[in-house]
Every structure is written in C-alpha cells, then in structure tokens.
Amino acid sequence: MTQPMFENVGAQGAQAVVQITLGQVYLEVRQTHEAVQALVSSLEPVKTAVADHEARLRAVDGLPDDVSGLKKTVYERHEARLSKLETRIAMYSGASAVIGTAAGWLASWAIYHH
C-alpha cells in the first residue's frame, strides 16, 4: 500500500505530507536504546579506572581519606606562626614610628638651634 507523497490542495499548490508509522517510531526507539546500552557498557571500564585513579592519587599525595582532621591541624599550626608574625610587625612598625619621630625632631632642632 503506497501513500502519495504530495497532495494537490487547490490554489495553495502542493504540500508535503509526511507519514510516520508506529513501527518506524518503535524501530527508532529500539535503535536509540541499543546505542545507549552500548555507550553505558563502553563507559563501565572508565568508571572503575576513575575510582582506582583517585585511590592512587591519594596514595601518591600521602593524603588521608578524611582530610577534615588535616585541615584543623594545619590551621592551628599556621595560627600560631601568624600570631607571632603579627606581633613582630606591630613591634617593628611602632619602633620605626618612634625612631622616625625622634629623627625628625632631632633634625629640626639641629637646623633651627644651630
């Protein structure tokens, strides 16, 4: 049984008629399903390799599986060093302000009194 591809509709001219059967839709769905299944099966080795890759990177880097404890110890260690550094910066800036003020006063005293 054949269907005409074009139908003459009066003054409008010829219009294209497309007929898609349920069999064609089913065939396309089956082909898509098979392509997706093939894709999933081809990606399965990649999935196991990626999981293995993460374990190998952790072993090489020497990081533990749970890094929350590592974050706390690193923070505490740096906190002590930074507080010492901030104390030294405050001492040096205070000392330089005192020395600069004294030097300026001494220079102006020497210029105006001698």
C-alpha positions as MATLAB code, in Angstrom:
seq = 'MTQPMFENVGAQGAQAVVQITLGQVYLEVRQTHEAVQALVSSLEPVKTAVADHEARLRAVDGLPDDVSGLKKTVYERHEARLSKLETRIAMYSGASAVIGTAAGWLASWAIYHH';
ca = [
       0.000    0.000    0.000;
       1.569    3.251   -1.085;
       0.671    6.736    0.003;
       1.132    9.704   -2.304;
       3.980   11.915   -1.188;
       2.378   15.171   -2.341;
      -1.207   16.151   -2.281;
      -2.607   18.834   -4.560;
      -4.603   21.270   -2.437;
      -6.343   23.716   -4.749;
      -4.825   27.157   -5.147;
      -2.213   26.671   -2.426;
      -0.202   24.305   -4.551;
       1.447   21.111   -3.421;
       2.142   20.446    0.263;
       4.457   17.754    1.605;
       2.784   15.023    3.573;
       4.904   13.013    5.957;
       3.594    9.848    7.489;
       5.450    8.157   10.304;
       4.132    4.828   11.421;
       4.269    3.413   14.904;
       6.580    0.728   13.575;
       9.096    3.363   12.474;
       8.894    5.109   15.851;
       9.381    1.783   17.630;
      12.366    0.954   15.427;
      13.988    4.332   16.202;
      13.380    3.890   19.932;
      14.951    0.405   19.837;
      17.984    1.692   17.931;
      18.407    4.540   20.423;
      18.085    2.085   23.306;
      20.758   -0.172   21.825;
      23.094    2.791   21.225;
      22.676    3.962   24.842;
      23.301    0.425   26.146;
      26.471    0.196   24.049;
      27.605    3.579   25.387;
      26.964    2.558   29.002;
      28.839   -0.704   28.594;
      31.777    1.079   26.969;
      31.950    3.588   29.846;
      31.982    0.948   32.596;
      35.790    0.386   32.430;
      36.293    4.157   32.611;
      34.202    4.303   35.787;
      36.369    1.701   37.525;
      39.553    3.352   36.262;
      38.495    6.728   37.648;
      37.751    5.246   41.078;
      41.114    3.496   41.024;
      42.796    6.717   39.860;
      41.511    8.615   42.898;
      42.851    5.932   45.253;
      46.239    6.041   43.513;
      46.403    9.837   43.728;
      45.664    9.754   47.454;
      48.428    7.178   47.926;
      50.922    9.256   45.923;
      49.996   12.543   47.609;
      50.040   10.971   51.043;
      46.680   12.474   51.948;
      44.381   10.584   54.272;
      40.894    9.639   53.115;
      39.379   12.021   55.661;
      41.049   15.431   55.370;
      38.948   17.236   57.989;
      41.496   16.469   60.731;
      44.317   17.604   58.468;
      42.622   20.952   57.924;
      42.330   21.540   61.657;
      45.971   20.720   62.417;
      47.266   22.857   59.540;
      45.095   25.767   60.656;
      46.293   25.511   64.261;
      49.923   25.305   63.184;
      49.616   28.357   60.927;
      47.601   30.289   63.503;
      50.481   30.192   65.994;
      53.006   31.297   63.359;
      50.794   34.104   62.099;
      50.146   35.484   65.567;
      53.904   35.659   66.193;
      54.385   37.368   62.850;
      51.663   39.924   63.586;
      53.272   40.693   66.952;
      56.647   41.281   65.297;
      55.085   43.512   62.635;
      53.415   45.631   65.325;
      56.708   45.937   67.249;
      58.701   46.920   64.146;
      56.137   49.462   62.956;
      55.926   51.017   66.440;
      59.705   51.169   66.742;
      60.048   52.725   63.282;
      57.415   55.356   64.176;
      59.298   56.260   67.378;
      62.674   56.350   65.628;
      61.284   58.394   62.720;
      59.678   60.892   65.082;
      62.849   61.201   67.129;
      64.984   61.621   63.999;
      62.657   64.313   62.657;
      62.643   66.185   65.961;
      66.433   65.924   66.204;
      66.899   67.169   62.623;
      64.617   70.171   63.109;
      66.252   71.000   66.479;
      69.695   70.845   64.856;
      68.626   73.062   61.951;
      66.852   75.787   63.941;
      69.103   75.944   67.013;
      72.490   75.925   65.380;
];
